[in-house]
Amino acid sequence: MNGLFLAALIGIFVGLRCLTPPAVVAWAALLHWIDLDASRLHFLASKPAVIILTLAAIGELIADKLPSSPNRTAPLGLSARIVLGMLCGACITIAGHQPSWAGAVLGLAGALAGGFGGFLARTRSVKALKCPDFVIAVLEDAVAIGGALFVVTRF
C-alpha cells in the first residue's frame, strides 16, 4: 500500500483518538514493524516513549467516556490532533521510504478530517441510534485502535 495514503489514513485515526495512534506507532517502531532508525523520529522506538504514550493512550480512552471531556474540535484538542497527526504521518512515510514532510502534511489533513468527521459521526450516531454516547465511543475506540494497527502492519 502507498505510504502517502497510509499517512493520511493514520491521521484520520489520530483525529478519532489523538494518543492511540502515536502509541501504536511507537510500539510498531519498538517491535521493528516499521523502521525509524535512520530518522530523527527514532526516539519513538525507545521504551520510555512507548511506556509514556501507552499510558497516555489508556488515559485518553478512559477520559473520553467522561461527560466532562472537552470537545475534540476545541482549540486544545484540535491542536493536539494536528501535531500528533503530523508526527504519525511523518513516521509512516519514513517507514515507506517517502518524504517525511509529505507524511506530515497528509497526517495533518487526515487528523482534521478525522477530528471533525468523527465528531459529526459520533453525535449523529448517538441521536440516530438513540443509544448512550458510551456505546459509540467504544466503537470509535475500536476503529482507532484497529485502524492504527492496520496501518503499521502494512510494511
N, C-alpha and C positions, 0 to 999 in steps of 0.2 A: 504494500500500500504506500502511497505517496506521503512522504514526511510532512509536506505542506498541508495536505488535507488533515493528517493526524494532529498537527499543531493547532489547527482551527478547532478540531473536534475536542481536544483536551481542554481548550479554552472554554468551550461550551460547558464542559463538566465542572470547570472552576467556577463558572457563573452559577451553577447549582449549589455547590458546596466549595467554598474558596480554599479550604485547607485540606480536603481529602485528596484531590489530585496531586498536590505537591508531596504529600506523604507517600502516595503510590509511586510517584516518580522517584523519590528518594530511595524507597525500597527496591525499585527496579534497578537503580544505579548500584546500590549496595550488593544486590544479587547478580550483577553483571548481565541483566536482561537488556539494559541499554548502556552504551559506553560514553561516559562523560569525562574520561580520564585525561584527554588532551585539551580540555576546555577549562575556562575559569569557573565553570559551574561544578567541577569535580567534588567540591566540598559537600554537595548534596549526598554523595555516596558514603559520607562518614557516619559512624554510629551515633555520635551526638546529634547530628542533623536529623537522622532517621527517628531517633527517640523523641526529640522535640516536636517534629512535625506530626508524628503518630499521636502523641499525647494531645497536641493542639487539635488535630482532626477529630479525635474521640470527644474532646470537649465541645467542639463545634456541633457534632452530631447530637449531643445531648442538649446543648443550649438552644439549638434551632427549634426544639419542641416546646420551649417555654413561651408563654404568652407575652413575656416582657422582651422577647428578642426583637432587635431593631429590624426594620425593613432592609432587604438586600440591595434595594435601589437607593437607599440613603447614602449621602456622600462618603461616609467612612467605609461602609460595606462595599460600595461600588469601587472605591479606590483600592481596597484590598484585592478585589476580584481582578481589577485591571493589572496591578503589579504582579500578582501570582499567576494570572493568565499569561502574561508576557514571559515570566520565568519558566513556566511549564512548556509553553510553546517553543521557546528557545532550546530547552533541553531536548525536546522531541526532534527538532530539525538537526540539532547537533548529532543526535543518535542516528539520524537518517542521512548524515553527511551532506547537509544542506546549510545555507547561511542562517546563523542564529538570529540575525536581525529580521529575517523574513518570518521565522517562527514566532518571534516576539510580537510582531505586528499582527499575525494571524491569531496568536493566543489572546491578544488584546481584543480583537474583533469578536472572537468566539466567546470570551468572558462577558462582553457586553450583551451579545445575543443570548447567551445562557442566563445571565442575570435578569434581564428584562423579560425574556421569553419564559423562563422558569417561574418568575413571579406571576405572570399572567396565567400560565398553565395551572399553577397551584391554586390561585384564588378562584379561577373559573371552575376547576375540577371540584373543589370543595362545595361551591354553590350548586353546580350541575348534579353532582352525585349525592348531595345532601349528607355528606359524611364528615366526621371530625377532621380538622386540619392535620392532626397527628397521623392519620392513615396516609394521606397524600404525602406528608413529609417523609414518612418511612419509605414510601415508594420512590420518592426523589432521592433519598439516601442510596437506595439500591441502584438506581440509574447512575448516579455519580461514581459510586464505587466500582460497579461492573464496567461502566464506560471507561474509566481511567485504567482499569486492569486490561481491558481490551486494547487500548491504545499502546500501552507499554509492552505488550506481548507481540506486537507486530514486527519486531526487529529480530 
